[in-house]
Amino acid sequence: MCGILGYVGTGFSVSRFAGALRLLAHRGPFGEGIAALPNGAIGMTRLPMSGAAAVPLPPQEGQRRVAYNGEVYQAGCEIHGEIRLLLDGLQRGVLPDGMYALASWDPQTRQLTLLRDEFGIKPLYYSYQPERGLLAFASEPRALLHLLGGARADAEAIAQVVAAGVPLEGQTLFQQVRLLLPGEVLRFDLSQERPRLCQRQRLATAPASEADSLDEQLGETLERCRQTFRPCALLVSGGVDSNLLGSYLDPQLQRFHLCLEGDEESLLPHPRLQRFELRQEAFMPLLRRAVGNFGGATRMSSLLMYQRLADGIGEQGYHCVLLGEGADELFWGYPRHLELWRRRDAPEPRRFAAAWFGEYRRKAALLAEPAGRRVAERIEELAHEALGQGLEAAIGQFDLHYSLEPLLRRADHLLMSRTIEARTPYLHGALAQRAGRLQRIVGDTAKAPLVALLEQREKRWQAQPKRHFRLPFERWPQALGEMRRHLAERLPALHDLGLEGLDAPSVAALPGDQLFTLTTLSLWQQEYGASL
C-alpha cells in the first residue's frame, strides 16, 4: 500500500533521505511527505486503498506523526481511523486485524515505535547501530541501503541461505540490516543524543468473534479484504485455496493466471480469466529483475513467477489482488505436514528440520569450514528448541518464519514493484484461531477442512495431488543450462561469499532447486554490488 522510511543519527542528510524516499515511489506514487525527528526524519509514500482523500504525510494523530503501510480491516475506516486503531492496540498490547507496518513518533514521550503485523504480511527492515548512534528503517532494502550509504555482506546469513534457502533469525544478506519479525514491536528512546532500544516485545492479533461455520467465516473475512475503492482481482493457480476464494466472488470479478511453458493446466473454466505466459527464454533477465526487487537470495522459484504476474497485472492497471497465501500454513496443506503428522509420536530434530530445508547438510558442504558445520548445527538447535514446545507449536513456528514470512515478503516486494497491493483473506478474521482447533489432516487428505468446503461449494471441483507454486525445472532444461553456465562463470565471486566447496563438477551435478538458490545469490551479489 505504502512505503515507510526513517533515519535517526549523526550525519543525517536531507538530500540523501529524499533520494531514499524516491526509491520507494513505486510503493506509493499518489503522495509523499517527510516529518522531522531529533537528528533525523520519518517519511512515507502513499498508495491509498481505503479512501482517495489527500492527507498530509506522514499523517498526524494527536501529537504523534505516523508513517504507515497497510490496512486495518474495519468497515468505514480510512487512514486516520486505522492509525488510531493501531495506536490503541499498541497501548493495550493486542493488535487489530489487518496487515501493516508502522513507525510512530511521540514527541511527548520522545519514543519512536516500530511495528509489524502478526504474520509479517507487510515488511519492515531496520538497522540499529548503537555504537554509531544510528537507527534507520525502510519498507525495502534498496532504500535502506541508500540511507546507510551501503553495507557489508553478512557471511553468516549467506551461509544460512546456501544451506536452508532462507536466513534463519531475522537477518538479511547485509550486515546490521534486519527484518522486524512478525508481530514484533521495537521502542526506541530518542531523548538523548543517540537512539536507545528500550523495549522489544511480540504481540498477537486480538481474537475475533467467530462466525457459526468455516463457510460463513471465510466469506466474512473475504469481504473485509475486498473493501477498497479500487478494482480488485483474484490470482488463481488451479489449487484448493484460490478456487475456494473464487467460489465466494462475483463471476464478473477479474481473474489472473500464470501459464508456465511445459506445464499442464488444471483450471476450472471462467469467463473473466486472463492468462499470462512465462517461457524459458525470459528466465535470466526476468530473474535478475526479480532478485533486484526482492533484495536477497532465495530458494523460492516462485520469485520469478510473481515478477511475471506483477508485470502482467500492472499492465492491466490493477492496484489490488487477492491471494491464497497462508492457507497451506494455517490448515497444513504441504506434504511435510502429512509426513510429520504420520510420525508425530517420535519427532526427531534432523528429520523435522529436513521437512523445511531438505538436505541441508549436503548443501552446507559447499561452504567453507567451519561455516558449513556451524549452520547445520544451528538448524538442528532451532529444530530441537521448537520441538520442546510440542509438535504442533513447532510446526507453527517453523511455518511462520521459514515458509509464510518469506512467501509474503516475496509477494509484497514483487507485486509492489508494479504498485499492486496483495491481500490475503486466509490470514484474517478468526481463521488462524479456528484452523488450530480443526482436524486439519484426515486420512491422507491435507488441508481437509478447506477441501471439504470447496467440494461443497464448487461441484465442478475434482480432488487432485498438491501442486506447488514453483518452476517445473524438470521440464525447463534451457533454464537449468543457463543457471549452470552462469554459476560456472561466477565461481571466483561465489568463493568470495564463502562457497569454497563449489566447483565446476559440483555445479554440473546440482539439482534445479539448489541451482536456483545459488543463482539468486550470485545475481544478488551483482545487483547490489555497488552497495557492498
N, C-alpha and C positions, 0 to 999 in steps of 0.2 A: 504493500500500500504506500509506504513512505520510506524515507531514508533518514537515519539518525547519525549525528556526528558530534564529537565533543573533544575538548583538549583543555587540560589544566596543567600549568607548569611554567618554569622559566623558559625563555626563548620563544614565547608564543608569537606567532606571526599572523596578522590578519590576512595578508595576501595568500599565505600557504593554506590557511584554513578555508578561505574562499575557493581556492583551487581544489581542495579535497572535497568540498561540498558539491562542486561541479561534477566530480566523478560519481556522484550519487543521483545525478539528474534523471537518469532512466528510471529510478525508483519513484520519482515524484516530479514530473515535468509541469505540474499545474500550480506551482508556488514554492518559494523557498524563503528562509529567513535565518537570522543569527541573533542570539542574545548573549550579552556579556556575562562572564563568570569572573571570580577573582583569578587573575593571571590566565585568563582563557576565555572560552566561549562554548556554547552549545548551538547546534544548527539542525535544520530539518528541511527536507524536501517533501512535497505532498502530492499524493495521488488520491483525491477524495473519492470515497465509495459510499458512505452513508448519507452524504449531502454535499451539494456543489457550492454552498455558500463560502465565499472567501473569508478567511480568518488570518489575523497576524500570526506569523510563525517565528519561533516555536510558540504555541498557544500559552496564554497566561491564565492560571486558575488560582484565584486569590492573589497571593504574592508569589506563588510558585511559577516558574517557567518550565514547560514540559515538552521535550522532544519525544514524539510518539509515532510508532509504526504498528499498524494492525487494526483489529476490530474487536470491540466488546459486543457480544451478541445479546443485546437487549432492545426490544422493539421501541422505536421512537427516539433513540439516542443518536445524536450527532457528536462531533469530535469533542466538544467541551463536556457533554454528559458522559461520554466514555472515559475521559480522563478523570472525572470526578469519581466514577465507579472504581477505577484502578487505584486512585489515591486512597479512597476509603478502604479498599481491600488490603492495601499495604498496611494501613493503620490497624485493621482488625486481624491481620495475619492469615487471611484467606483470599484467594484470587477470584475475580469474576470469570464467567465463561467467555472464552474468546481466544484470539491469537494475537500476540503483541510482544513488542519490546519497548522499553520506556527509559528515559533519562529525566529525572525530576530534580530541579534545583530549588531549594528552600532557603531564601536569604535570612529568615529569622533564626533557623537552627544552624545555618551555614553548612548544611548537608546536601550532598549530591547522591541520589539513589539511582541505581541501575537495576532493571528487572527484565526477566524473560519468562514467557508463559510456561505452563506446567509441562507441556510436551516438546517445547522447543520449536514450535511452528515458525516463529519469527526469530531470525538470528541476531546476535549482538556480539561483536568482537571487542576485546579491550586489551590494553597494555598498561599495567600498573608497575612502575619502576620507582619504588620509594627512595632508593639510593640517589636517583636523579631528580626527585621531587616532581614526578611526571605521571599523569593519568590521561589516557586517550582512549576513545572508543568510536566505533562506526558500525554500520549495518553490513559492510562488505570489507574484505581485506585490502583491496586496492586503495580505497580512500584512507584507511587507517595507516597504511604504509606511507602514503603521501604525507600525512601529518607527521609521522615519525621520522621522515627522511630516509626510510629503508630499515631493514632488519637482517640479521644473520639467519642462515638456515639452521633449523633445530635438528641436530643429528639423532636425538632420541626419538622424536616424533616421526622422522623419516624411517627409522628402523621399525617402528610400530606399523607404519603403513605398508612397508615391504612384507612384514610377517602376517599382519592381521587385516590389511586393507583399509584400516581406519585408525586415527590416533585414539589412544585408549583412555585418556584422562583429561579431556578438555583442551589439549594442546592443538596448535596449528603447526604447519611446517616452518613457521617463523619463530625465532627465539623471542620470548617475552610477549608473545601475542597469543591470547587465549580466547576461547569461546565462553561466554556466560553459559552455565549448564541449564538444562530445562528446569524451570521453577526457581532458579537461583536469584537471590536479591543481594546486592552489594551496596553498602552505605559508606560514603567517604566524608570525612570531616575536612572542610576547606577553611577552617577558622585560622589556621596557621599558614605560614609561607608555603609549606609543602602539603599536598593532599595526603591524608592518612586513612587507610582502610580501618573502619571502626566496627563494622558488623558484616557478617556473612551468614545467610540463612537460606533454607529451602522452604518454599510454600507450595501448597496444593490448591486446586480449584475447589471452591465451596460446593458441597454436594447439592445437586439439582433435584427438584422433585421429579419422580419417575412417572411416566405415563403407565397406563394399565398393562400395555403389552410392548414387546420389542418393536412390533409393526408400527404402533402409534408413536412410539418414542423416536424411531428413526425418521418418520415423516415429520414430526415436530422439529427435530434437530435440523433436518434438511431445509425446512422453511426458514429457520434462523439464518442459515448460511446463505440463503438466496436474497436476503434483504439488502438490496443495493439499487441505486437508480440507474446503474449501468447494465447493458445487455450481458447476460451470463450464459455460459456454455458448459457442456459436460464432456470430459475426456473419457472415452470408452476404450477398453482393451479387449473385451470379449470375455472377461472373467466374472466371477461372482460379484465383486464389490461394485464395479461401475454399472453392471446390469441391474443390480438391486437398486442403486440410486436412480437409474433411469426409469424404473417402474413407477416411481412416485412423480415423475416430472411430466410436464405438458409435452405431448408428442411434437409440438412445434418448436420446442427448445433445441437450439443447435447442438449437434454432437460432433466431436473431432476424434479421429483415429489415426494412428501411425501405422503405415504398412511397411514392413521390412522385406527387402529383397530376399527371396528364397524361403520366406516363412509362410505357413498356411494360416489363413484367416478362419476364425470361428465366431463371427459376429452375427447377431440377430439383425435382420434387415430393418432399416429405419429410413423414413423419408427425408430426415434432416441430418443425415450423416455425411460428413466431408472427410475424405482421406488425404493424408499427406504421405508421400513416399520417401523412404530413406534407402539409398543404394550404396553399395560398397565404394563406388568411385568417389563419393563425397566424404569418405571416412576420415582421413587425416586432417584436411582443412577444417572440417566441422568440429573434430575432436579438439584441435588446437584452440578454437574459439571457446568451446565449452569449458576447457580447463582454465582458460583465462578468466572466464566469468565465475567459475566455481572457486578459484583461488587456492586450489590444492590438488593433491593426487588422491585417487580413489580406486576401489575395486568395482564400483558401480558402473557397468557399461551402459546403464540407462541414462547416464550423464549425456551421452551423445544423442539419445532418443529425445530427451527433454529439450535439448537445444534445437533439434529439428522441429519439434512441436511448437516451441516458443516462436520460432521464425514464421511458421505457417499461420499460427493463430494471430500473431502480431500483424501480419499482412492483411488479415481479415478485419482488423480494427477492434478486436475484443480486449477488454481490460480485466475480465473476471472469468475464472473457470472453476468448476467443481471437480475434485479428485477423490479417488477411493483410498488414499493413503491412510494407514493406521488400522484398517480392518484386519489385516493379517497379523499384526502385533497384538491387538486387543483380543481378537477372537481365535487366535492360534491357527493361522492358515498355512504355515510353511511346513515342508517335510520334516524339518528339525523338531517341530512341536510334536508330531506323531511319534518320531523316534524317541524323543526324551520321555514322553508320556508312557510309552510301552516299557521303558526301562526305569520308571520312576522310583522303584524300590531300591535301586542301587546307583544313584548318580555319582559319577566319578569326574573330578575336575578336568582331566585331559579330554575325556570324551565330551564333556559339557562344553568346553571351550572350542573344540573342533566343530561343534554344531554351528557356530557363528563364523569361525575363522578358517575352517578347512585344515589343511596340513600345514599349520603354522610353523612347526619345527623344520619341515623341509624348506619352506620359504625363507625362514630365518637363516638357513645355511648359506644363503647368498651374501649375507652380511659379514663384515669383519668381526673376528673375535676380539673382545668378549661381548660385543654389542648383540650379536645374534643369540647367544646364550641368555643374556640378560632379558631380552624382550620375550623369549619363550617362557622363561621363569616368571616374568611379571604377568603374562597372560594367565598362567596357571594359578598364581597367587590371587588374581582377581576372581577367577572362577571359584577357587576354594572359599574366598571371603563371601561371595554371593551365595553359594550353596549353604553357608552357615545360617542363612535366613529361612531355608526351606526351598524346595524345588520351584514352586510357583512364583515366589518372590524373586528368586534368582533369574528365572526366565523373564519376568517383567523388567528387571534391572538391565539385563543384557539386551533385551529387545529395545528398550528405550534408548540406551546410549550407543549401541553398535549397529542397530538396524534403523529404527524410526527416526532418530535425530538426523543422521546423515541423509536419509531419504528426503526428509522435509527440507533440509537446507539445500539439497540439490534442486528440489522443485522451486524453492524460493529464488535462488540465485539465477537459475536458467530462465525461468518464466519472467522474473522481474528484469532480466536483461532486455526484454521487449515490453516492459511496463505492463505486465499481466499479473494480477493477484490470484494466488491459488487458495481455494477454500476447501476444508477437509471435514465434511459432516460427521464422519465416524469418530472424530476426536472431541466432540462437543456434547452439550446436554449432559445426561447422566449415563451415556453409553459405556464409558470406561468402567464406571462402578457396576453397571448391570452385567457387562461381559465377564467380570471376575466372579460373578455368582452363578453363571450359567454353566452347563456341561458343554464345554467348547469342542470336545472330541467325542464322537460317538462311533464306536467300532473303528473303521478305517476312514471315517469322514472327518477331516479337519474343518474348522470354522462351521461346525454343524448348525448352530442357530441361524446363521446367515444363509446357509444353503437351503435349510428348510423354509425360511421365509421367502427366498427367491422362487423356490418351486411352487409355493402357494400363490405368489403374486404374478408370476410370469409363466404361463402354461407352455410357452414355446421353449423354455429353457430345458436343456439336457445336460446332466452332470458330465463333467469331463475332468481329466487329470489337471493338476495345478500347472499353470504356465507362468513362469517367472517373466517379469518385465525386464528383459535383458537382450543383448545382441546374440543372434544364433551363430556363434563363431564356428561351430561345426559345419556350417553351410556358407561361411564367409572366408574362403581361402585367400582372396585378394587382400582383405583387411589383415589377416594373420601375417601374410607376406610383408605387407607394409610395416607392421609393427616390428617384425624380426629385423628388417633392413634398418629401420630407424634406431633400434637399440644397438645393433652391431656397430653402427656409425658413431654412437654416443657412448661407447664403453668407457673411454677415459673420463668423461664428465660424470658418469654414474659411479665410477670408482671414487671420485672426489666426494660423493654423497655417502660413501660407506659400503657400497656394494662390491667389495673386493672379490667375492666369490663368483661374480658374474663374468662369464667369458663367452666367446663365440659358440662353442659347443653347447653350453647351457642355454643360451638364447635360442638356438635351433631346436631345443628339446622342450622348452617351456610350454605349458598348456595355455589356451586362449585367455582364461581369466587372469592368470599371473602376467602374461604379456601385456594385458590391458593396464593392470595396476602400474607396472614399471614404465609403460609408455606415457601414462598420465604424469608420473613422477618426472620423467625426462622433459615433457612438454612444460610442466610447471617450472622446472629449472630454467628453461628457455624464456618463457613468457614473463617470469618475474626476476630474471637475471639482473636487470637494472636496479632492482630494489634490494638485492642480496649483497 
